[in-house]
């Protein structure tokens, strides 16, 4: 679709966006305000206890960011502030709450039910090993709560739910845009969401009864999430709970035939390609951690199949896909009249595949031309890294370079002073963290799907 058609579609629309301070949501909001300042209203759900906290959080985590620089310079500071005050309504809430997504202001809730045309659900936790209770309540039950509110909106054209392409698990080959049926798993076992909720709640009660510390609870609940995910064929808590969220949405849609539903499944989201300017990113995300580690001279090896395709997609391309999906489907009455769910997978592996060995070459060339400047003010020199093409080779590498020296250091602990004990303890924690990180990223470093 042409940009003009999409911009025209957005004119005079009222759009509710959940997770409004998240990375993708901010790019989505900025894009709408920049290409269609005549949007009627953007209701932005911010996880906050009250309006003042929501306003402060949105300012600090969104408006004050460099992301809005282009729009601010284009309009001028005064006009920009006027645009925000007129077009943006901040909504304190929490999608983990069943009633009205935690919106306590009844007048505001009623206004949204009366005015909202489109609901965009971007609220999620994307941590691969998030606490099971946190991920389940947000990614799974939160999706249901958003849909329940959407059903109450009188003018609703559609609900756009942003999921992830990796709900597919570790499948190989061409992966189709197939919806999940309730209870469907990747290994044939039967999945009962009510039972999952019960298991999660019972484990929390058990830990609380033992007076476990918050840190202990967090570790146990993180492990529980990974265990439950792998039991049914998913590699981590994030994709497992997102898949369950899709199941709930599909089931409710099929039972009511009343809410137009579109699910968007992006792959690995990276920095912006072009809009509002190239290279905007927030924090260290996914593959960025490997890139930064290499630039700082800390990455000594690279694990993964050199021919594996890293399916990366720039954030602004994902946002463009969201806008086109909205414009293309919001006027289709069929979406509301049957149990069909429209699914779009947004990635690059088919049309513009990037293999792992190419990524390594690009990163090396970049830092050789634009070296990282260390704290001492000197440029960090980077070179080749050891390529490890299997988990077996990774374990051998760790044994030779880290575990065997540690064993010698451990012997020193029994003879020498606390300096060695502290060093050994620090290295042990570092190695344990690295091993856990590799286990979490392994499915994507050897991914064979597209």
C-alpha positions in Angstrom: 0.0 0.0 0.0 1.1 3.6 -0.7 2.0 5.7 2.3 -0.7 8.2 1.4 -3.4 5.5 1.7 -2.1 4.4 5.1 -1.9 8.0 6.3 -5.4 8.7 5.0 -6.6 5.7 6.9 -5.1 7.0 10.2 -6.8 10.4 9.9 -9.4 10.9 12.6 -8.8 7.5 14.1 -8.7 6.8 17.9 -6.1 4.1 18.7 -5.4 2.4 22.0 -1.8 1.2 22.4 -0.7 -1.0 25.3 2.9 -1.1 26.4 3.3 2.4 25.3 6.8 3.0 26.8 8.2 -0.1 25.1 10.8 0.0 22.3 8.5 -0.8 19.4 5.5 1.1 20.8 7.4 4.4 20.9 8.5 4.0 17.3 4.9 3.2 16.4 3.5 6.3 18.2 6.2 8.6 16.7 5.5 7.4 13.2 1.7 8.1 13.5 2.3 11.5 14.9 4.8 12.3 12.2 2.9 11.1 9.1 -0.7 11.8 10.4 -0.9 14.6 12.9 -4.7 14.6 12.3 -5.1 11.3 14.0 -8.0 11.9 16.4 -6.5 10.4 19.6 -3.8 8.1 20.8 -4.7 6.4 24.1 -1.5 5.1 25.5 -1.7 2.6 28.3 1.2 3.0 30.6 2.0 0.7 33.5 1.6 3.2 36.3 -0.5 3.6 39.5 -1.8 7.0 38.6 -2.0 9.8 36.0 1.0 11.7 37.4 3.2 8.6 37.4 2.1 7.7 33.9 2.9 11.2 32.6 6.3 11.3 34.2 7.2 7.8 32.9 6.0 8.6 29.4 8.0 11.8 29.4 11.2 10.2 30.7 11.0 7.0 28.6 9.5 8.3 25.4 9.2 12.0 24.7 12.6 12.9 26.1 14.3 10.3 23.9 16.2 11.2 20.8 13.6 9.2 18.9 11.3 12.2 18.8 14.0 14.6 17.6 13.0 14.6 14.0 9.4 15.4 14.8 10.3 18.0 17.4 12.6 19.8 14.9 10.1 19.6 12.1 7.3 21.1 14.1 9.2 23.3 16.6 9.2 22.8 20.3 5.9 24.7 21.0 3.9 23.0 18.3 5.3 19.7 19.2 4.1 20.1 22.8 0.7 21.2 21.6 0.5 18.1 19.4 1.3 15.8 22.3 -1.1 17.5 24.6 -4.0 17.4 22.1 -3.5 14.0 20.5 -2.1 11.9 23.3 -4.1 10.7 26.3 -2.1 8.7 28.8 -3.9 5.9 30.5 -2.6 4.5 33.8 -3.2 0.8 33.8 -1.9 -2.8 33.7 -3.0 -5.5 31.3 -2.4 -8.2 33.9 -5.6 -6.8 35.6 -8.8 -8.5 34.4 -11.1 -5.6 34.8 -10.7 -2.8 32.2 -6.9 -3.6 32.0 -6.5 -1.9 35.4 -7.9 1.4 34.3 -9.3 2.9 37.5 -10.7 6.1 36.0 -14.2 5.1 35.1 -14.8 8.2 32.9 -11.6 7.5 30.9 -12.5 3.8 30.5 -16.0 4.8 29.3 -14.5 7.3 26.9 -12.2 4.6 25.4 -15.0 2.1 25.1 -17.0 4.8 23.2 -14.2 6.2 21.0 -11.5 3.6 20.2 -11.4 2.3 16.7 -8.3 0.1 16.9 -6.5 -1.6 19.7 -2.8 -2.4 19.3 -1.4 -4.8 21.9 2.3 -4.3 22.3 2.6 -4.9 26.1 4.9 -7.9 26.7 7.9 -9.1 28.5 10.5 -10.2 26.0 13.0 -11.8 28.5 13.7 -15.3 27.3 13.9 -16.6 30.9 11.4 -14.3 32.6 9.8 -15.5 35.8 7.0 -17.9 34.8 4.3 -16.0 36.8 5.4 -12.7 35.3 5.5 -13.9 31.7 2.2 -16.0 32.0 0.3 -13.1 33.5 1.6 -10.6 31.0 2.1 -12.5 27.7 -0.7 -15.0 28.1 -3.5 -13.7 30.4 -2.6 -10.1 29.5 -3.5 -10.8 25.8 -6.9 -12.1 27.0 -7.5 -9.1 29.1 -6.8 -6.8 26.2 -9.2 -8.7 24.0 -11.9 -8.6 26.7 -11.6 -4.8 26.8 -11.6 -4.6 23.0 -14.9 -6.5 22.8 -16.5 -3.7 24.8 -15.4 -0.9 22.4 -18.5 0.1 20.4 -16.6 1.3 17.3 -13.8 -1.3 17.2 -12.5 -2.1 13.7 -9.8 -4.5 14.8 -7.4 -5.7 17.5 -3.8 -5.9 16.3 -1.8 -8.2 18.6 2.0 -8.3 18.2 3.4 -11.7 19.0 6.7 -13.2 17.8 7.6 -15.4 14.8 9.4 -17.7 17.2 6.2 -19.2 18.6 7.1 -21.7 15.9 9.8 -23.1 18.2 12.8 -24.7 16.4 11.1 -25.9 13.3 13.1 -26.2 10.1 12.1 -25.1 6.6 9.4 -22.7 5.5 7.1 -21.8 8.4 3.6 -20.8 7.5 1.3 -18.3 9.1 -0.7 -20.9 10.9 -2.8 -20.1 14.0 -2.5 -22.2 17.2 -5.4 -24.2 18.4 -6.1 -24.3 22.1 -3.8 -26.9 23.7 -1.7 -27.5 20.6 2.0 -28.1 21.3 5.2 -28.6 19.3 5.8 -32.2 20.5 2.3 -33.6 20.6 1.7 -33.4 24.3 -1.6 -32.0 25.5 -1.4 -28.5 27.0 -3.9 -27.3 29.6 -3.6 -23.6 30.3 -5.7 -23.8 33.4 -3.3 -26.5 34.7 -0.3 -24.3 33.9 -1.9 -21.4 35.8 -2.5 -23.8 38.8 1.1 -25.1 38.7 2.5 -21.6 38.7 0.3 -20.4 41.5 0.9 -23.5 43.7 4.7 -23.1 43.3 4.4 -19.5 44.4 2.3 -20.5 47.5 4.9 -23.2 48.3 7.8 -20.7 48.2 6.0 -18.1 50.2 5.1 -20.8 52.9 8.8 -21.5 53.1 9.5 -17.8 53.5 11.8 -17.8 50.5 13.5 -14.5 49.7 12.5 -12.6 46.6 15.7 -13.6 45.0 15.1 -17.2 45.7 11.5 -17.0 44.3 12.8 -15.3 41.2 15.3 -18.0 40.5 12.8 -20.8 41.1 10.1 -19.2 38.9 12.6 -18.6 36.1 13.6 -22.2 36.1 10.0 -23.3 36.2 9.2 -21.2 33.1 12.0 -22.9 31.2 11.0 -26.3 32.4 7.4 -25.9 31.4 8.3 -24.4 28.0 10.7 -27.3 27.1 8.2 -29.9 28.3 5.9 -28.9 25.4 8.6 -28.2 22.8 9.3 -24.5 23.1 12.9 -23.4 23.9 12.1 -20.6 26.4 9.5 -19.0 28.6 9.0 -16.0 26.3 7.9 -17.8 23.2 6.0 -20.4 25.2 3.8 -17.8 26.9 3.4 -15.8 23.7 2.1 -19.0 22.0 -0.3 -19.5 24.8 -1.5 -15.9 24.4 -2.2 -16.6 20.7 -4.2 -19.7 21.7 -6.4 -17.7 24.1 -7.0 -15.0 21.5 -7.9 -17.6 18.8 -10.3 -19.5 21.2 -12.1 -16.3 22.3 -12.3 -15.1 18.7 -13.7 -18.4 17.6 -16.3 -18.5 20.3 -17.6 -14.9 19.9 -17.1 -14.2 16.2 -17.3 -10.5 17.1 -13.8 -9.1 17.3 -11.6 -8.6 14.2 -8.2 -10.1 15.1 -4.9 -9.7 13.3 -1.7 -11.2 14.8 1.7 -9.9 13.7 4.8 -12.1 14.2 8.1 -10.2 13.8 11.4 -12.0 13.9 14.5 -10.5 15.6 13.8 -6.8 15.8 16.8 -4.5 15.4 17.5 -0.8 15.2 15.7 1.4 12.8 16.6 1.3 9.1 15.5 4.7 8.0 12.7 6.3 10.1 12.7 8.6 11.9 16.5 8.2 11.3 18.8 5.3 10.8 20.2 3.3 13.7 18.0 4.3 16.6 17.9 1.6 19.2 17.3 1.5 23.0 19.6 -0.4 25.2 21.3 -3.6 24.2 18.9 -5.9 22.4 19.2 -9.5 21.2 22.1 -9.6 18.7 23.4 -6.2 19.9 24.9 -7.8 23.0 27.2 -9.9 20.7 28.1 -6.9 18.5 29.0 -4.7 21.5 31.0 -7.5 23.2 33.0 -7.9 20.0 33.6 -4.2 19.6 34.8 -4.0 23.2 37.3 -6.8 22.5 35.5 -9.2 24.9 34.1 -11.7 22.4 36.7 -14.5 21.9 34.4 -17.0 20.2 31.3 -17.1 18.1 28.9 -20.1 18.5 26.5 -21.1 15.7 26.1 -22.7 12.4 27.9 -20.4 10.0 25.1 -21.0 7.4 22.3 -20.3 9.8 20.1 -17.4 8.8 19.7 -14.7 11.5 16.3 -13.4 10.6 16.6 -9.8 11.6 14.1 -7.0 10.8 14.5 -3.3 11.5 12.0 -1.8 14.0 10.7 0.8 11.6 9.9 -1.9 9.0 7.9 -3.7 11.7 6.0 -0.5 12.5 5.3 0.0 8.8 4.0 -3.6 8.6 1.7 -2.9 11.6 0.3 0.2 9.9 -0.3 -1.5 6.6 -2.0 -4.5 8.4 -4.3 -2.1 10.1 -5.2 -0.2 7.0 -5.7 -3.4 4.9 -7.8 -5.3 7.4 -9.8 -2.7 9.5 -12.4 -2.2 6.8 -12.9 -6.0 6.1 -16.3 -7.0 7.6 -15.3 -10.7 7.1 -12.8 -10.4 10.0 -15.7 -9.8 12.4 -18.2 -12.2 10.8 -16.2 -15.5 11.0 -13.6 -17.2 13.2 -10.7 -16.4 10.8 -7.6 -14.9 12.3 -5.2 -13.0 10.0 -1.6 -13.7 10.7 1.5 -11.8 9.3 5.0 -13.0 9.8 7.4 -10.1 9.4 11.0 -11.1 8.7 13.9 -11.0 6.2 15.0 -14.7 5.8 13.2 -15.4 2.6 13.7 -12.1 0.7 17.0 -10.9 2.2 18.7 -13.7 4.1 21.7 -12.8 6.3 23.8 -15.8 7.3 25.7 -15.9 10.6 29.2 -15.8 9.0 28.2 -12.7 7.0 27.1 -11.0 10.2 30.5 -11.7 11.7 32.3 -10.3 8.7 30.2 -7.1 8.7 30.7 -6.5 12.4 34.5 -7.1 12.0 34.8 -4.7 9.1 32.7 -2.1 10.9 34.9 -2.1 14.1 38.1 -2.1 12.1 37.0 1.2 10.4 35.1 2.6 13.5 36.8 1.2 16.6 35.3 1.2 20.0 36.9 3.8 22.2 37.7 2.3 25.6 37.6 4.1 29.0 41.3 4.8 28.7 40.5 6.8 25.5 42.3 4.3 23.3 40.8 2.5 20.3 40.0 -1.2 20.9 41.7 -3.4 18.3 39.5 -6.3 17.1 40.5 -9.4 15.2 39.3 -12.8 14.3 37.2 -14.8 16.8 37.2 -18.6 17.1 34.2 -20.0 15.3 32.4 -22.8 17.1 29.9 -24.7 14.9 28.4 -27.1 17.5 27.6 -27.3 21.2 30.3 -30.0 21.6 32.9 -27.6 20.2 31.7 -24.9 22.6 32.0 -27.2 25.6 35.5 -28.2 24.6 36.4 -24.5 24.2 35.1 -23.7 27.6 36.9 -26.6 29.2 40.2 -25.6 27.7 40.1 -21.9 28.3 38.0 -21.5 31.4 37.1 -24.6 33.3 40.6 -26.2 33.5 42.3 -22.9 34.7 39.5 -22.6 37.2 40.2 -26.0 38.5 43.8 -25.0 39.2 42.6 -21.8 40.8 40.3 -23.8 43.0 43.3 -25.8 44.3 44.9 -22.5 45.0 41.9 -21.5 47.1 42.7 -24.3 49.6 46.2 -23.0 50.1 46.2 -19.2 49.6 44.2 -16.2 50.6 40.8 -14.6 50.0 42.0 -12.9 46.9 42.0 -16.2 45.1 38.6 -17.1 46.6 37.1 -13.9 45.4 38.6 -14.3 41.9 37.4 -17.9 41.7 33.9 -17.0 42.8 33.7 -14.2 40.3 34.8 -16.3 37.4 32.5 -19.1 38.4 29.5 -16.8 38.4 30.6 -15.4 35.1 30.9 -18.8 33.5 27.6 -20.0 34.8 26.0 -16.8 33.4 27.6 -17.4 30.0 26.5 -21.1 29.9 22.9 -20.1 30.7 23.1 -17.3 28.1 24.3 -19.8 25.4 21.5 -22.3 26.3 18.9 -19.5 25.8 20.3 -18.3 22.5 21.3 -21.7 21.1 17.9 -22.3 19.3 18.4 -19.1 17.3 22.1 -19.6 16.6 21.3 -22.9 14.9 17.9 -22.0 13.6 16.9 -23.7 10.3 13.5 -22.2 9.7 12.4 -19.3 7.4 
